[in-house]
Amino acid sequence: MRRQLGALKGKHEMKFMLMMNAPRGNGDWDVAKWSLDELKAHVGFMSKLNQELNQEGVVVGAEGLAPPGQARIVRAGQGGSPEVTDGPFAESKEFLAGFWIVDVETPAQAHGIAARISAAPGPGGKPLNMAVEVREVMSAPPVQP
């Protein structure tokens, strides 16, 4: 599901990237094992959350990502042309499932939004409590004349 949600630019002082990490393996994130109703509830939750964050004026952008098996690694090749491979992938227990960039006044506001994201429902409607990494988006240093 692709979303481009527009916050008011310059309204707040700080931007944060909130990265939702889903577990690999056969855990609660194995959506192939979820019922259609469970999947609809999860997607509905995320859609409603994105609408709320947009109404609050804090979302710069939000995207869900394809699974890691569809990722490609790109490096500059001979003459700068892209060299594309499908691996190797680092072995990890989690993968990046989606992200939000929010424009807020304090880190605490970003943490509160991350907690809301983490509460997305999974099987049986139980909150998944997925890890959401919160990192400030760095701005460029001021240019001196």
C-alpha positions in Angstrom: 0.0 0.0 0.0 1.7 3.2 -1.1 1.0 6.5 0.7 2.3 10.0 0.4 0.9 12.0 3.3 1.6 15.7 3.4 2.4 17.4 6.6 2.7 21.2 6.7 6.3 21.9 5.9 8.2 23.8 8.5 5.5 23.5 11.1 7.7 21.6 13.6 11.3 21.6 14.6 12.3 17.9 14.4 11.9 15.1 11.9 12.1 11.4 12.8 12.1 8.3 10.8 10.0 5.5 12.5 11.0 2.1 11.1 8.7 -0.8 11.8 10.7 -4.0 12.1 9.0 -7.3 11.6 10.4 -10.6 12.8 11.6 -13.2 10.3 10.7 -16.9 10.5 7.4 -18.4 11.5 6.4 -15.9 14.2 3.3 -13.7 14.4 4.4 -11.7 11.3 4.1 -14.7 8.9 1.0 -13.0 7.3 0.6 -16.0 4.9 -0.8 -17.8 8.0 -3.1 -15.0 9.0 -6.8 -15.3 8.2 -8.3 -12.8 5.7 -10.1 -11.0 8.6 -6.9 -10.7 10.6 -5.0 -9.3 7.6 -7.9 -6.8 6.9 -7.8 -5.7 10.5 -4.1 -5.1 10.4 -4.3 -3.1 7.1 -7.3 -1.2 8.4 -5.5 -0.3 11.5 -2.5 1.0 9.5 -4.8 3.0 7.2 -6.7 4.6 10.1 -3.4 5.4 11.9 -2.0 7.1 8.7 -5.2 9.1 8.4 -5.0 10.2 12.0 -1.4 11.2 11.7 -2.1 13.1 8.5 -5.0 15.0 10.3 -2.6 15.8 13.2 -0.3 17.3 10.5 2.8 15.3 11.5 3.3 12.9 8.6 5.8 13.8 5.9 5.6 10.3 4.3 4.8 6.7 5.0 5.4 3.5 3.1 5.1 -0.2 3.5 7.9 -2.2 2.0 8.1 -5.4 -0.1 9.5 -8.5 1.7 13.3 -8.9 1.8 13.3 -11.5 -0.9 12.3 -8.8 -3.4 15.1 -6.5 -2.3 18.0 -5.8 -4.6 21.6 -4.7 -3.8 22.9 -2.0 -6.2 26.5 -0.8 -6.5 28.1 1.5 -9.0 29.8 -0.6 -11.7 32.1 0.2 -14.5 31.5 3.8 -15.6 28.9 4.3 -12.9 26.4 1.9 -14.4 24.3 0.0 -11.9 25.3 -3.5 -10.9 22.2 -5.2 -9.4 22.3 -8.4 -7.4 19.8 -10.1 -5.1 22.2 -10.6 -2.2 23.9 -11.5 -0.1 21.6 -10.5 2.7 22.7 -10.1 6.3 21.3 -12.8 8.5 19.1 -11.0 11.0 16.1 -11.8 13.1 14.1 -8.8 11.8 13.5 -7.0 8.6 12.3 -3.5 7.7 8.5 -3.8 6.9 7.6 -0.1 6.6 8.5 3.4 7.7 7.0 6.8 8.5 8.8 10.1 8.5 7.1 12.5 11.0 7.7 16.2 11.6 7.1 16.8 15.4 8.1 19.2 18.1 9.7 16.7 20.5 11.3 13.3 20.6 8.5 12.3 23.0 5.9 12.9 20.3 7.8 10.6 17.9 8.0 7.9 20.7 4.3 8.2 21.2 3.6 7.7 17.5 6.0 4.7 17.4 4.0 3.1 20.3 0.8 3.5 18.3 2.4 1.8 15.3 3.7 -1.0 17.5 0.2 -1.8 18.7 -1.0 -2.9 15.2 -3.1 -6.0 15.5 -2.0 -9.5 14.5 -3.5 -12.9 14.8 -6.6 -13.0 17.0 -6.6 -9.2 17.1 -3.8 -9.3 19.7 -1.3 -6.3 19.4 1.9 -7.4 17.7 4.0 -5.0 19.8 6.6 -5.0 17.0 9.8 -3.0 17.5 9.7 0.4 15.9 13.1 2.1 15.6 13.0 5.9 16.0 15.9 7.9 14.5 16.1 11.7 14.0 16.5 12.8 10.4 19.7 14.8 10.3 19.7 18.2 8.6 22.6 19.6 6.7 24.9 21.9 8.6 24.3 25.6 8.0 26.1 27.0 5.0 28.6 29.7 5.9 29.0 32.5 3.3 
